[in-house]
Amino acid sequence: MLAGKVPVGSAVPPRNTAASGSKGSKVLVVNAGSSSIKFKIFTAETLSPGAAGLFDRIGDTANCVLKASVPEDGGKPKKFEKKIPAKDHLTAMQDIMSFIDENVSSTFASEVCAVGHRIVHGLDISQPKLLTPDVISCIQDASVFAPLHNPPHLQGIYAAQKVFGPSVPQVAVFDTAFHQTMPPESYVYGLPYDMYENHKIRRYGFHGTSHKYLVEQAAAMLGKDVSQTNVITCHLGNGSSVAAVRGGQCVDTSMGMTPLEGLLMGTRCGDIDPAVVLYIQNQLGLSATETDTLLNKKSGLLGLTGSNDLRTVIEGAGKGEARSQLGLDMFVRRVRKYIGAYMAVLDGQVDAVVFSAGIGENSALVRGLICERMQALGISVDKDANAAAVGGKQADISGPGARIRTLVIPTDEELSIAQQTLQLVRGAALAA
Ligand code: ADP
């Protein structure tokens, strides 16, 4: 079992053997982007992590680079960085396998019992799915809502299918899936109903793999069954979202049809009056593509302060820069608004507020600002415990007597993908 993490108990039989777990079997988690493939290997039996890496700048053959880290018994992980001219995702995947073959284990390819793919948008799919032609076609359909993510995910899937062949099951784990339990009053927009029925325009929510993982970890920390756990999970990174969870199931979340809605983010504006978009296009003459770039890539902390990195914003605010102070205040205000709103959505029956991701796991300052003057809502934070909870530590930072716990939980989306992949593959093997 991994220290401090929930026991998983979902070991998977090795390839072609439905009977028992094997020390040799591995699960490979793949997150394919437009010019990158992130990968992480887990041992199926214990879900302990092995080598991990990033193949970056795929297609730019002069500059593409494979960076990897391989754990060493009792020592620091060994780091690798190598320029390899990969022209596409298939070549990059083959290169990753050769790298593992040379530096990790020459039997690795034959030990892979399952591959789990991170997929950003899965429309209304609510569970991880074995990659069948129907599922691939759904990922293609969802590309209209995630044009920057789903097409490269498909490249990663095709590459892995070629490399491992049909005998290794591959699973799609969707960022949207956890939010499928939202009721219609959370996910339908106030538009003509036809927009939802005929055009699938609705709120889907994202970061679902992270929110699901945080709920499971929070339940373990609280000593409760997941099905009895009510929490507000705050995934605060460059992309940020909040989820309201009742009885372990998502009932509302801040991101919408795309990840643009909700909190103020590194480069995304979050919630905005839609009339602003019309004004930008009609009065300022920006095209649809230019408006998309403005809202998704040039807004948020970047647009307000000149930096999308909250550390730089905090530094600027500390030096008295007014715009940085405004960016920090707006970021905090928006998270507080969502926590307040979700307290109401959950009828005040909240066990814990959970902080995670780059900002949530590392910034005691931001956590403190978000939670200050919330005693009337039952939330308070212990100053020392908050200050100590940095650098990827799981911690309960609640103040003495607080009715609602405040937890810091490092997220681990890859582990969750490995876990969900193995559960599905094992279930399919038993059913066969
Ligand atoms: P993503 O996965 O969405 O790219 P991360 O979860 O890695 O993002 O989070 C990145 C964000 O975390 C950046 O805005 C960075 O400034 C912020 N961050 C990391 N460490 C700290 C810190 N100590 N204080 C404040 N912000 C931090």
Residues whose N, C-alpha, C, O or C-beta is under 5 A from the ligand:
A	BS01	ADP	L236 G237 N238 G239 N308 D309 L310 R311 A357 G358 I359 N362 S363
